[in-house]
Amino acid sequence: MEELIELDHNLFLYLNNLGSETWDWMWIGISDKWMAIPLYAFLLFLLFKKFGWKYSVATMVCIALLITCTDQMSNVFKDFFMRPRPCRQEGVTEFARIVAERCGKYGFYSAHASSTFAVAIFLGSIFIKKIPKMIWFLLLWAAIVAYSRVYLGVHYPGDILIGALFGILYGYLLYLLQQFVVKKLNVV
């Protein structure tokens, strides 16, 4: 386990130190949840256009449930494992570029990675028949948001990987639930 933690620390330092002050503003923006509002608005527009209002409202309720689930489960993990974030880890902060203005106490696992991958899988699965390439765009977006957390110095790559895996699982399970519900309610 110690070797895995050391590998995670070393990979973090390598990826984090690829950054440059020139691009810090961009990665701060990418990591900011409010900056994704135009993307969410566009996806919402596509939902209404491709599926109608009943289906879209049911889907929006599922997305709210999904984001709540990913966020709260990551908090449960953080409180249980109590793994310090890189921006609070002695022996790491001295060698890292800590760009984030705020640094929470614990970081295992990343709620940003979990929620963005969950939404990517969930919406990508919904759009797969009408806009097949959408899932790849959403997964790329999720990966960029997840990397921003390493860039800013607030998560280790392991936090990101586990967060992404949980997000993929939650996104797919909620997609299955959503499909069941919309068929039962006959809103397809």
N, C-alpha and C positions, 0 to 999 in steps of 0.2 A: 504494500500500500504506500509506503514511503517513496518508492521509486515512481509510482504513478503521480503522487503529489508533486514530486520534484520535476517530473516531465511537464505537468500542468503549469507549474511556476515558470519553467524555462520557456515553454511555448508562449505563455502570456507575455513574458518580457520581450521575446523576439517580435511577436505581432504588435504589441503595444509600442515598441520603439521604432516601428516602421513609420510612425506618424510624424507629422511636421506641423509646426505652428501655422503655416500657410493654410492648412486644411482643417484645423481644429474647429472653426466655426461651422463648417459643413457637417462634420460628424456630430457635433452638439445638436445641430438641427435635425439630423436623421434620427437621433436617439430620442428627441422630444416627441412625446405622444401626440401633442397638439399639431405638430407639423404634418401628421398623416391625415388630418381632416379632409383636405381636398381629395385624397385617394379614397377615403371612406365615402365621401359624398358621390364621387364618380361610380363606385361600386354599388352604392344604394340606387343611384339612377339606373344603372344597368339591371339591377334586380327588378325594379318596377317595370322597366321597359320589356324585359324578356319574360317575366313570370307573372306580372299583375300584382295588384295591391294586397290581396289576401295572403298569397304565398310570401310576398315580401315582408309583410308584418310578422307572420309566423317565423320567418327567417331572422328578422331583427331581434325578436324575443330570444331566439336561440343564440344569437351572437352575444347578446347581453349576458345570458347565462354562461356562455362559454368564457367570456373575458372574466367574469366574476369567479368562475371555477379555477381558471389558470392562475389568476392573481392570488386567490386565497390559498390554493394548494402550495404555491411557491412560498408563501408566508409560513405555512405549517412546516415545510421542509427547512426553511431558514432558521426558524425557532428551534427545531429539533436538532439539526446538525451544528448550528452555531459556527459555521465556517466563516472566518473573517474575509471581507472583500480584499482584493489586492491593494486598494487604497488605504487599508488599515492594517496591512500585514507587515510586521517588522521583517526586514531582510528582503522585502520586495519593493516597498515604496521608495527606497533609496536609489533603485535602479530603473524605476518606471517613470513614464510620463503620465502624471495624473492630471487629466484635462477637465474632468467633471467638477462642477462647482460644489455639488453635494455628494456625500458618500455614506450610504446606509451602513449599518453595522455588519450584517451578515449577507452572504451572496449566493449560497447554494440552495436552490438553483435560480437561474435568471427568469424573472417574470416577463421581461421584455421578449426574450427568446420564446418562452412558452406561449405567450398570447399571440405574438405575430405568426408563429408557425401554426398555431391552432386555427387562427382566422384564415391563413393561407390554404390549409388543407380543407377546412370547412367550405369556404367559398369556392375554392378551386374545384372541389368535388361537385358542388352545385352547378357551376358553369361548364363543367367538362363536356357536356353534350352540345351546348349552344356556342361556347367560345373555348374550344379545346386548348388553346395555348395560354389561356388565362392562368392556369395552375402554375405554369413555369414562371410567369411574370411574378405571381404572388410569392412563390418560393424564393425567387431571387430577392424580392423586397424583404422578406423575412430574414434571409441570410445577411443582407446588408445591415438591417437594424440590429441583428444579433452581434455582428462584428463590431458595430459602433460601441457596444458595451465594453468590449476588450480595448478598443482604441481609447476610450475615455478613462480607462483604468479602474472600472468598477466591477468587472467580472473576469474570472479565469475562463479559458476555453472549455474546461470541464463543466463549469456552471452553464455555459451556453449550450453545449452538446446535450446535457441532460434536460435542460429546459426545452430545447427543440424537440427532443424525443417525447417528452411528456406532452408538449403542444401538439405534435402530430397525432399522438394517441387520443388526446381529448378532442381534437378537431374531427377526427374520423368517427369517434364514438358519437359525438353530438350530431354529425352529419347523418349517421344511421338513425338516430332518434328523430331528427327533423324529418327525414324521409318517411318514417313510420307515422309521425303526427300529421303531416300534410296529406298523406293517403287516407288516414282515419277520418280526418276532418273534410276530406274531399275538396281540397283547395288546389289540387294540381291542375 
